[in-house]
Amino acid sequence: KQVESGCKQECRISMESLETWLEKTSARGAGRVRGSGEWDLLPPEVCSLLNPAAIYANNEISLRDVEVYGFDYDYTLAQYADALHPEIFSAARDILIEHYKYPEGIRKYDYDPSFAIRGLHYDIQKSLLMKIDAFHYVQLGTAYRGLQPVPDEEVIDLYGGTQHIPLYQMSGFYGKGPSIKQFMDIFSLPEMALLSCVVDHFLGHGLEFDQAHLYKDVTDAIRDVHVKGLMYQWIERDMEKYILRGDETFAVLSRLVAHGKQLFLITNSPFSFVDKGMRHMVGPDWRQLFDVVIVQADKPSFFTDRRKPFRKLDEKGSLHWDRITRLEKGKIYRQGNLYDFLRLTEWRGPRVLYFGDHLYSDLADLMLRHGWRTGAIIPELEREIRIINTEQYMHSLTWQQALTGLLERMQTYQDAESQQVLAAWMKERQELRCITKALFNAQFGSIFRTFHNPTYFSRRLVRFSDLYMASLSCLLNYRVDFTFYPRRTPLQHEAPLWMDQLCTGCMKTPFLGDMAHIR
């Protein structure tokens, strides 16, 4: 029986009629306009495919107003292949065994690229890796200790009978709290995998361990891979294998310079490594594209600590001792601080646009404290959009929305038959949620959403970036004077309808076109 809004009549919808409805719409296919008295589940606007190469705006920004472009290096100018992650994992694993004297049995673990996603939180004292939403709630079904899922009941019990993580326990401004750490950069993927494997080994063999010591040892082992220069050596030996889209990076930089834009680079990586990578991507004269080059900047303290002065480096990487009174084009500078940078360049406010991959270390201070415009590089975006564009995802999500709307409206019916139908709908909705989650990652789902809420990662992404994109090369798809307009996403009180109501056509409302884009 059809659900009709605005009419005060009793409605009882059987599961058989809903299944028939779903079969009918699936058979017809998504995206058709109203025909023969029937409506499709998906309005045609929703069926428009998203573009993985597009740039998405959290805030309105016109590139016409941007005069200065700044860049991080790792995972911004230089995009790295996933083949780098197993190398980091294996090297850190061997450091744990050989230098920290961890059990030899850990060597049996290999890197699993499908295990973790970026943005997860780790509760050090509970050895719990989990996904948290924008409201500080753990998404049930996404908590792991070692490599094993933790039952929902146990997770709730661990946090005092709730899924909620109090603010004082959560990670701080830079993702590091007193007991919970958030893994925000792409380099953290092998760190999460190694941490989970080591915990799995200790638990599986009944070995006692201090959670804080284990966490610190794994973190230090991962850090050693970077500090000892192992990662730099792998990349330098085979740049064709590890560096992606170098020609596109060259095209972006050349295009900006040709249009009279000023460019600068601020990176934590050493000059010798950056120089080799930029020569590979851009050529030997790459520094002529940049007005300022700063290496080993020690972000994020670069943005907040006024005490560290700039030092000039020569071609061989040797430090000069003269005082820096201006930042010259073609020269290399080490460390320093943002306050001296602003004083010497006079590049301030919204005419500066800085790109980076780490929401905390690269973007947060620049947006909140200094009013720069910011662009986040999110490589995972490309894969997630391709999944969103699949017919399986579209139909699964649309049916979830329809079921949720029916559950809300039909809960007023308290008779036994209606309650039985509601229970069946609840079960089906949960099954669909799990199916949709597994399309992205079997353990943790999408980095941008829990079942329905934005993730904590998404919340930070919206807060700290004006724009976000899969790679810097996305800029090539837009004019240098293009204006990005964020979509007007309806607030809850502005979007009273559920998906099935939008499709039946029995309720008319302004802004229906905008609301059809709700996913």
ABEGO torsion letter per residue (X at the ends): XBBBBGBBBBBBBBAAAAAAAAAAAAAAEBGBBBBGGBBBABBAAAABBBBAABBBBABBBBAAABABBBBBABGBABBBBAAAAAAAAAAAAAAAAAAAGBBAAAAABBBBAAABBBGBBBBAAAGBBBBBBAAGBBBBGABBBEABBBBAAAAAAAAGGBABBBAAABBBAAGBBAABBBBABAAAAAAAAAAAAAAAAAAAAGBBBBAAAAAAAAAAAAAAAAAAGAAAAAAAABAAAABBGAAAAAAAAAAAAAAGBBBBBBBABBAAAAAAAAAAAAEAAAAAABABBBBGAGOAAAAABAABBBBBBBAAGBBBABBBABBBBGBBBBEEBAAAAAAAAGBBEAABBBBBABAAAAAAAAAAAAGBBBBBBBAAAAAAAAAAABAAAAAAAAAAAAAAAAAAAAAABABAAAAAAAAAAAAAAAAAAAAAAAAABAAAEBAABBAABBBAAAAAAAAABABBBABAAAAAABBAABBBBBBBBBBAAABABBAAAAAAGABBBBGAAAAAABX
